[in-house]
Each structure stands twice: as C-alpha cells, then as structure tokens.
C-alpha cells in the first residue's frame, strides 16, 4: 500500500470546499483535472454519499464518497480502478485557517497489478506537486 500526504490552503470557506468536493453535477468533468465526460457516471447519490465513476480511458476509478453535511471530512473509497485495486482512496480533511481553509489530503493506493505497483511506487515522488497543481484552481488554493 502507498500513502501520500499533502496539504494546501484554499481561499474558500470550509463549506465552500465541501461543496466543490461533493458537487456531482454535469460540469464536474470539465471542472476536475484528469476527468472527462466519457468516463463520468453517477451511479447513486444521497444527502451524504455518492457512488461515482470518473477519470479517463487511461486511468478511471469507481469510488464511494462519504461526508457529513456541514462536516469537515470527505472520504473516498476506491471500489474499482483501472490501475489500482479496491480499497484505498482519498481523505480530505478541512480545517478553517484565516479567511480560508487548510485542506489536508491523504491518498492511499493498493496496487492490483504490476503496472499499478510501479505507478504506486512513483506516487510519493510525483503526486504531491502534481496534486497541489491540479487542485489549486479548483479549490482556489496555493
């Protein structure tokens, strides 16, 4: 299992960051880097959960999102993935900081294939900077 931790600071309030993370409307593929409309499908959606497939032909993932309305965490559990096995996923923890939000991110990957193991071994080196850059515009973060 590979674990990557990073944080960033958003100018958005915690509730606004939560809203961005849990917006599964039709504009999500365009807003989120690394997603396209062909690989975006909402399988189920409730007040505090969603089951979604998103990504691209090269790297898609079906995951379950869980959160509490007005809460400070979003947990994303990988159910299926082209590159990684089930389990693992993401944890976003939101903490008020000044006029914005500190967003602590934990990415956990459980490789299911040789290719997944190779990619997972590279994550600690390449993922922090890459993820900060991809989340910066979306979360109005630095």
N, C-alpha and C positions, 0 to 999 in steps of 0.2 A: 504494500500500500504506500502511496506517495501522498504527502501532505504539504501544501504550500499556504503560508500565511502572509497577508499583506494588509495594509490599511491605506485609506485615503480620506481627505477631508472635503466634504461637499458643502457648497453654499446653500443647499436646500435644507429645510427642516427635516427632522426625523420622519414626520408623517408624509412629507412630500417624497422622500427617498423610498419609503414603504410603498407609496402609490406607484412610483416608477417600477419598482421591482415586481409588483403584483398586477400590473396592467397587461392583460392578455387580449387586448383589442386587436383589430386588424392591422394597426400601424406598428405592432411590435417588431415584425421582421425588418422594417426599414429603420426603426429606432435603435435596435440592438445590433452592435457589430457582430459579425460571424453568424448571422441568421439570414435565411432567405425565405420568401413566401412559399416556395415549393416544399420546404421541409418544416413548415409551421402548422401544427394542428393542435387545437384544444380538445382533449378527449373528455374532460369533465371539469366543472368549475363550481365552487361553492363559496360561501362567505369568507372562509379562512383556508381554502385549499384550491389547488388546480393540478390537473394532470395534463402535461403538455409534451409534444414532440417539437423540437426546434434545432436549428443548426443548418448544415449544408450537406451536399452529397458527400463531401469528404469527411465530415465529422458531425453527425447528428446524435441527439440524445433524447430519450423519453424519460421524463422526470416528474416527480410529485413535489409540488411546492406546498409548504405549510407555514402559516403565520397567524398571529392573533390580530384582529382589527385594533389599531391603536398601539400595537405591540412594538417591540424593539428587535425582533429577530425574524428572519426568513430562512427556513431550512429547505433545501432542495435535495431530494434523494434520487439518485440515478436508478431507474428501473431497467433500462436497456440502453445500449450505446453501440455505435459502430466501432469505436476504438477501445472502450473500457468496459469492464464487466459491471453487473449490477452492484448496488451498494455504493458507498462513496457519495460524492455530490458536493454541495456548497453550503456554507453557513454565512449569512450576512448578519452582523450584529451592529445595531445603530445606537449611537450614544450622542446626546446633544453636546456640541462643542462651540462655544461662542454663539454666533448667529446661525450656525450651520450644524453639520452632523459629521462625527467621525464614523466611518464605515470600516469595520474590521471584517475581512473576508478570509474564510478558510476553504480551500479547495482540496478535496480528498479524491484520489483516483485509485481504483482497484483494477489493474490491468487484467484483461481476459485472454490476451493473445500475445505472441512475440512482438508484433508491431506495437501493441499497447504498452508492453513492458519497456520497449525502447523509448517511446514517447513519454511515458511516465518518468523515466529516469532523467529526461531533459527538463521536465517541468520546474524543478526548483531553480534552475538557472535562467530559463527564458520566461516563465509565467509571470513573476511579479511585475516586471517592467511592461510587458505586453498587456497584462490585465489592467494595470493602472491607466495605461494609454487608452484602452478600449472603453473603460468605464468613465474616463474624465469628462467627455462631452455629455454622455447620457445622464450622469449624476451631478453635472456641474461641479466637478471636483478637481483638486490639484494633488 
